[in-house]
């Protein structure tokens, strides 16, 4: 199920040559430099990331911020000592991200296109949320 009503969806290229999804006219990453934007987002949350090994990210886009998060969490906590859960409402964005091979899947679980009742019926997700993860909204 796709939770986001899409009137217009396209993929553009940033000035630094990365693919950028655009949903209903909204660029899901910086059209100038998505890597720099990802670094800034993760740096803004660094104190929470230092103290928590679980991270909930709201929004996948094309995963530039997720890949930066994985790199940061690996430096902070080691290779397999963290867990990232991503909730992406738009299944088309998720499918394109995977098809373009943009997501590093290390310690990452993505829930794409699920309704709230479907998410809360997943016992693994509920147990993850009970750990009070750091929340990053993208």
MIDRENKE-359204 format. One record per residue: residue number from 1; residue in three letters; x, y negated, z of N, C-alpha, C in turn. Coordinates in steps of 0.1 Angstrom, whole numbers. Atoms other than C-alpha are relative to their C-alpha. Layout:
% residues N
ATOM  num  residu   n.xx   n.yy   n.zz  ca.xx  ca.yy  ca.zz   c.xx   c.yy   c.zz
ATOM  NUM     Ala      X      Y      Z      X      Y      Z      X      Y      Z
...
//
This chain:
% residues 138
ATOM  num  residu   n.xx   n.yy   n.zz  ca.xx  ca.yy  ca.zz   c.xx   c.yy   c.zz
ATOM    1     Unk      8     12      0      0      0      0      9    -12      0
ATOM    2     Unk     -8     13      0     13    -35     -8     -8    -10      8
ATOM    3     Unk      7      9     -9      4    -59     19      1    -15     -4
ATOM    4     Unk     -1     14      4     14    -91      1     -7     -1    -14
ATOM    5     Unk      7      2     13    -10   -103    -26     10     -7    -10
ATOM    6     Unk    -10      5     10     13   -109    -56     -7     -5    -12
ATOM    7     Unk      5      6     13      2   -133    -83     11     -1    -10
ATOM    8     Unk    -12      2      8     37   -138    -96     12      6      6
ATOM    9     Unk    -12     -6     -5     68   -117    -92     10      0    -11
ATOM   10     Unk    -11     -1     10    101   -121   -109     13      1      7
ATOM   11     Unk    -14      0     -5    138   -116   -104      8    -10     -7
ATOM   12     Unk     -9     10      6    161   -145   -109     15      3      4
ATOM   13     Unk    -14     -1     -3    199   -148   -108      5    -12      7
ATOM   14     Unk     -5     11     -8    216   -170    -82     12     -6     -8
ATOM   15     Unk    -12      6      6    244   -194    -91     12      8      2
ATOM   16     Unk    -12     -9     -3    268   -169    -76     -2     14     -6
ATOM   17     Unk      3    -12      8    253   -142    -99     -6     12      7
ATOM   18     Unk      8    -11     -7    232   -122    -74    -14     -1     -4
ATOM   19     Unk     14     -1      3    197   -110    -81     -8     -5     12
ATOM   20     Unk      8      6    -10    170   -129    -62    -15      3     -3
ATOM   21     Unk     14     -2      3    134   -117    -59     -8    -13      3
ATOM   22     Unk      8     12     -2    108   -145    -62    -15      5      0
ATOM   23     Unk     14     -5     -2     73   -137    -49     -9    -12      1
ATOM   24     Unk      9     12      0     45   -162    -56      7    -13      0
ATOM   25     Unk     -8     13      0     71   -189    -63      9     -2     11
ATOM   26     Unk     -9      2    -11     90   -183    -31     13      9     -2
ATOM   27     Unk    -13     -7      1    127   -174    -34      3      7     13
ATOM   28     Unk     -2     -7    -13    134   -147     -8     14     -1      4
ATOM   29     Unk    -14      2     -3    171   -156     -8      4    -14     -6
ATOM   30     Unk     -5     12      5    191   -187    -15      3      2    -15
ATOM   31     Unk     -3     -1     15    192   -194    -53     14     -5     -3
ATOM   32     Unk    -13      5      2    226   -209    -48     10     11      4
ATOM   33     Unk     -9    -10     -5    245   -184    -26     -6      9     11
ATOM   34     Unk      7     -9    -10    226   -155     -9     10      6     10
ATOM   35     Unk     -9     -6     -9    258   -142      7      3    -10     11
ATOM   36     Unk     -2     10    -10    265   -175     25    -12     -2      9
ATOM   37     Unk     12      1     -8    229   -177     36     -1     12     10
ATOM   38     Unk      1    -12     -9    231   -141     50     10     -2     11
ATOM   39     Unk    -10      2    -10    263   -150     69     -5    -10     11
ATOM   40     Unk      5     10    -10    246   -180     85    -11      6      8
ATOM   41     Unk     11     -6     -8    215   -160     95      6      9     10
ATOM   42     Unk     -6    -10    -10    236   -133    112      8     -8     11
ATOM   43     Unk     -8      8     -9    259   -159    128     -9     -7     10
ATOM   44     Unk     10      7     -8    228   -177    142     -5     10     11
ATOM   45     Unk      5    -10     -9    219   -144    160     11      8      7
ATOM   46     Unk    -12     -8     -4    254   -133    170     -1      3     15
ATOM   47     Unk      0     -3    -14    249   -136    208    -10     12      4
ATOM   48     Unk     10    -11     -2    218   -113    207      6     13     -5
ATOM   49     Unk     -5    -12      7    236    -89    184     11      6      8
ATOM   50     Unk    -11     -5     -9    266    -86    208     -6      8     12
ATOM   51     Unk      6     -7    -11    243    -75    236    -10     11     -3
ATOM   52     Unk     10    -11      4    219    -52    217      5      8    -11
ATOM   53     Unk     -4     -9     11    225    -22    196    -12      4     -9
ATOM   54     Unk     11     -2      9    190    -21    181     -5    -14     -5
ATOM   55     Unk      4     12      7    178    -47    156    -12      3     -9
ATOM   56     Unk     12     -1      9    144    -52    140      1    -12     -9
ATOM   57     Unk     -1     11     10    145    -73    108    -13      0     -7
ATOM   58     Unk     13      2      7    113    -87     94      3     -6    -14
ATOM   59     Unk     -2      5     14    118    -89     56     13      6     -5
ATOM   60     Unk    -12     -6      6    142    -69     34      5     -9    -12
ATOM   61     Unk     -5      7     12    143    -90      2      9      9     -7
ATOM   62     Unk    -10     -8      7    173    -78    -17     12      3      9
ATOM   63     Unk     -9     -6    -10    192    -69     15     13     -7      2
ATOM   64     Unk    -13      7     -2    220    -95     15      2     -1     15
ATOM   65     Unk     -1      2    -15    213   -102     52      1     13      7
ATOM   66     Unk     -1    -13     -6    209    -65     60     15      5     -1
ATOM   67     Unk    -13     -5      2    243    -57     45     10     -8      9
ATOM   68     Unk     -8      8     -9    259    -86     65     -2      4     14
ATOM   69     Unk      4     -4    -14    241    -74     96      8     14      3
ATOM   70     Unk     -7    -13     -2    255    -38     91     15     -3      2
ATOM   71     Unk    -14      3     -1    290    -52     87      3     -6     14
ATOM   72     Unk     -2      6    -13    287    -73    119     -2     10     11
ATOM   73     Unk      3    -10    -10    271    -45    139     11     11      1
ATOM   74     Unk    -11    -10      0    299    -21    129     12     -6      7
ATOM   75     Unk    -11      6     -7    325    -46    141     -3     -1     15
ATOM   76     Unk      3      2    -14    307    -52    173     -2     13      8
ATOM   77     Unk      4    -12     -7    295    -16    182      6     13     -5
ATOM   78     Unk     -6    -13      6    314      9    160     -9      5    -11
ATOM   79     Unk      6     -6     12    303     30    130    -15      5      3
ATOM   80     Unk     13     -7     -2    273     49    145     -7     -4     13
ATOM   81     Unk      5      4    -13    265     30    177    -10    -12     -1
ATOM   82     Unk     10     10      1    237      8    164    -11      5    -10
ATOM   83     Unk     11     -4      9    203     11    146     -7    -13     -4
ATOM   84     Unk      8     11      6    185    -13    123    -13      5     -6
ATOM   85     Unk     13     -3      6    148    -11    114     -4    -13     -7
ATOM   86     Unk      5     11      8    135    -33     86    -15      3     -4
ATOM   87     Unk     14     -1      5     98    -40     79     -1    -10    -11
ATOM   88     Unk      2      8     12     92    -52     44    -15      2     -5
ATOM   89     Unk     14     -2      4     55    -58     34     -2      2    -14
ATOM   90     Unk      2     -1     14     61    -58     -3      8     12     -6
ATOM   91     Unk     -6    -13      5     67    -24    -18      8     -2    -13
ATOM   92     Unk     -7      3     13     78    -39    -52     14     -5      3
ATOM   93     Unk    -13      5     -4    106    -58    -35      9     11      4
ATOM   94     Unk     -7    -11     -5    117    -27    -17      5      9    -12
ATOM   95     Unk     -4     -8     11    116     -6    -49     11     -6     -9
ATOM   96     Unk    -10      6      8    136    -31    -69     13     -1      7
ATOM   97     Unk    -12      0     -8    161    -34    -41      8     13     -1
ATOM   98     Unk     -6    -13      0    167      3    -41      4      3    -14
ATOM   99     Unk     -4     -3     14    167      6    -79     12     -8     -4
ATOM  100     Unk    -12      8      3    193    -22    -81     12      4      8
ATOM  101     Unk    -10     -5     -9    213     -3    -55      7    -11      9
ATOM  102     Unk     -5     11     -8    216    -34    -32      1      2     15
ATOM  103     Unk      1     -3    -15    210    -18      2     10     10      4
ATOM  104     Unk     -9     -9     -7    237     -3     23     -9      7     10
ATOM  105     Unk     10     -6     -9    216     23     42      6      5     13
ATOM  106     Unk     -7     -5    -12    241     29     70     -8     -5     13
ATOM  107     Unk      8      2    -12    220     32    102    -12     -9     -2
ATOM  108     Unk     11      8      4    191     15     85    -12      9     -3
ATOM  109     Unk     12     -6      4    155     26     83     -9    -11     -5
ATOM  110     Unk      9     11      5    131      6     61    -14      6     -1
ATOM  111     Unk     15     -2      1     93      6     64     -5    -10    -10
ATOM  112     Unk      4      9     10     80     -8     32    -15      2     -4
ATOM  113     Unk     14      0      5     43    -16     23    -10      7     10
ATOM  114     Unk      9     -6    -10     28     -2     56     -9    -10      6
ATOM  115     Unk      9      9     -8     -2    -17     74      4      1     14
ATOM  116     Unk     -3      0    -15      1    -26    111     -5     14      6
ATOM  117     Unk      4    -13     -6    -20      5    121      9     12     -4
ATOM  118     Unk     -9    -10      4      3     27    100     13     -1      7
ATOM  119     Unk    -13      2     -7     34     12    116     -1      5     14
ATOM  120     Unk      1     -3    -14     21     16    151     -4     15      3
ATOM  121     Unk      3    -14     -2     11     52    145     13      8     -2
ATOM  122     Unk    -13     -7      1     48     61    138      7      0     13
ATOM  123     Unk     -5     -1    -14     61     73    171     15     -4      1
ATOM  124     Unk    -14      4      0     97     68    161      2    -15      1
ATOM  125     Unk     -1     15      0     91     31    154     -5     -5     14
ATOM  126     Unk      5      5    -13     71     27    186     11      2     11
ATOM  127     Unk    -11     -2    -10    100     42    207     11    -10     -3
ATOM  128     Unk    -10     10      4    124     19    188     -4    -13      6
ATOM  129     Unk      4     13     -5    103    -11    197      0     -1     15
ATOM  130     Unk      0      0    -15    101     -1    234     14     -3      5
ATOM  131     Unk    -14      4     -4    139     -6    235      2    -15     -1
ATOM  132     Unk     -1     14      1    132    -43    229     12     -5     -8
ATOM  133     Unk    -11      4      9    154    -48    199      1    -15     -2
ATOM  134     Unk     -1     14      5    168    -81    188     -8     -1    -13
ATOM  135     Unk      8      2     12    144    -95    162      5    -11     -8
ATOM  136     Unk     -5     10     10    156   -113    131    -11     -1    -11
ATOM  137     Unk     10      2     11    130   -128    108      7     -6    -12
ATOM  138     Unk     -6      5     13    140   -133     72    -11     -5     -9
//
